[in-house]
């Protein structure tokens, strides 16, 4: 999403530059890490200011734009730079949880709050974040709603080649051409991602009486645990694609019959949006911002998050009705093109920057 935001701003005609590659993420497991990251951030800010805040500097920003700001990854650099240069501060996908005011994330929580309070605008991509953020802003108008978006072009192109590509992928991954393909796309790491795979495993075990194959796309440190859970439950029906590049992944979405992802604690799930852009209907858990991008009964089905029986039932509805799958897939492609394309995002983001620099 960070890359897409940069792309959308460029489409709108802005000169976008990546200011810093510092990774602020703090798991809360290492005492003092947040404070060390804060100190490192302040040194990075000082370095940027030395470059920009001088006479004759060849380039300097008019606005600072930060993506994904919260207690595990607060932004220290942006507020410091914008205060020194007297330029607006904008953040996208900021969230604030008052319950983190004490405990291992207290330092990050304090820094996240300070950054949000400084913002001239917060671009809200996941609707559930709004309630925590608005009280920190100088009025609700500073929260700007933006639907999650993507460049639909590669997915539309992949969908156009489905007929010729599906037999190729069938041979590559050992899938039968004449049975429904389910695809799950998600990084394999402990926590919510592994929990999503666990729900999927239990749900698909309930559907052994139906024909289908599962193609899993992803990799990560929890691969062995995910395999150990899935394979005994669904046996020879699962195929492992590993991590795929963007072009290959677009082709997989286009050729799959159904995207299945339980989405435990998912913010909104870019993979769900990518699949729909390629015309693949989705079954997902109803959580976070997922309902913002998956229209229940229109572009797919939503099930109560973490409920494997309900998830299995939702998958079964679309497995049993090929016509409904096709209908949902067409709707998914149409809705994504109309409401989640990069051109509309560029227009909205340009309006935000115009307003804050006025």
C-alpha positions, 0 to 999 in steps of 0.5 A: 500500500505504501508503494501504491500511495506513492504511485497515486501521488505521482499520477496526480502530478506530485514529485514523490520521494522516499525520505527514509527507510528506517523500520520502526516496528517494535514487537514490545518484547524487547525492553528499551527498543522503542526508546532506541528507535526514537533516538535513531529517528531523531538522528535521521530527522536531523540528517534530513534537515541538514540536507533540506533546511539550508539556502540553495538546497536543490529540493525540499518537501512541501508536505510530509506524508507518512504511511501506517502510523500506530503504537508498534510503529510510531512516526518520530521523523515526520513530526520533527521535520515538519515542525522545523520546516513549517510544512504540513504533516499528513499520515495515511492509515493511522490508528490509535488504541487508548488501551496501549497507554500503559504496558510494553507499548506505552512509549510507542503509544505516546509517540503515535498520539503526538504524531496524530495530533500534529496531522493536518490530515489523516487519510483513513483507509480502514474504517474501523480506525476512525473512532480512535483517531478523530478525537485527537484531531482538530475537528472531524474534517481532518479525517479523510476517507479513502477506499483501499485501492490498487492499479487494476491494469495488471489484474484486468490483463491477467483476467483477459488471458484466463482461458489460455493461462489456466491449463499452463498453471494446472500443469505448473502446480499439479491442479486438475483443470476441471475442478474448482481451484481455491486460492489462499494468499498470505504470509506465514508468520506466527500470530494472526496470519497463522491463525487465519491458516488454522481457521482455513484448515478446519473449514476446508476439512468440513468440505471433503465431500466436494471437489476442489483443490487449494493453492496456497501462495505465501512463505515465511517463518511459520511455513512448517507449522502451517503445512503441519496443520493443513496437510493432515486435514486436507491431504493431497488437495493442497498445493504449495506455490511459495512466494510469487511475484506480482505478475504470477500472482495476478495470473493465479487470481485470474485462473482461480475460482474462489479466493479463501481467506479467514482474515483474522484481525486483518486491517482490510487485506490487499490480497482480497482486493487484488483477487477481486480486481482479477475477477475472482470472488472472495470468501473472507472473515468479517473483520476490520476493514474487510467489509469495506472491500468485499461486498457480502453477497455481491462480490463474494461472501463474508463469515464471522471471523474465526468461525470455521463452520460458518466459513465452510458454509460460505465457501460451500455456497459458492462451490455448489453454484458455479453460476453464482461464482461467475456472477460474483467474479464479474461484480468483483471486477466491476466494483473494484474498477469503479471504486478502488482504482488508482485514478480515483485515489490520485484525485482524492489524495491530490485534493488532500494535499491541495487543502493542507497547502492552501 
